[in-house]
Amino acid sequence: MREAAEALAAKGKHQEASEILERLVKISPQNPLIWNDLGIQYEAAGRTEEAFSALRRGHQADSTYPPIWYNLGKFTLDRFIRLYQSGEMTEVHKEELLKRAIQFLDGNLDRDPENADAHYNLAIAYAFCKDEHRAKAHMAVAVRLGSKYEVPSDWLL
């Protein structure tokens, strides 16, 4: 069933993939991999709150599973960026979201220190926090670990 969900997701059929994963998670509710995959598919289908809920359930099932830490951090940072760009955020909310994103991404790196994506997203989060030293350090690691990363031309303006 999981392979069928992956095939649907690859075709952009995230709702259908979610439905399969929902059935799988009922069979194996303590499997963090399924919760993580379900969270990813919910997010891809535009069901952000359900994505966070699935990831939190996966985290409850196994708080050591690195991909859940990463996705909680990435989705929190994405939420921050959307709200920041729309201007719909107080300074307190801004700090809270960035703090949570950083905590999750750091948690991922505690378990998977070679995750270039986590380093890249931490660099972005620290740049928003105006912590230039940490932002540059994580960007350098992301570039070193993953060839797909380049330092953005407008980096730390």
Buried (B, 14 or more C-beta within 10 A) or exposed (E): EBEEBBEBBEEEBBBBBBBBBBEBBEEEEEBBBBBBBBBBBBBBBEBBEBBBBBBBBBBEBBEEBBBBBBBBBBBBBBBBBEBBEEEEBEEEEBBBBBEBBBBBBBBBBEBBEEBBBBBBBBBBBBBBBEBEEBBBBBBBBBBEBBEEBEEEEEBEE
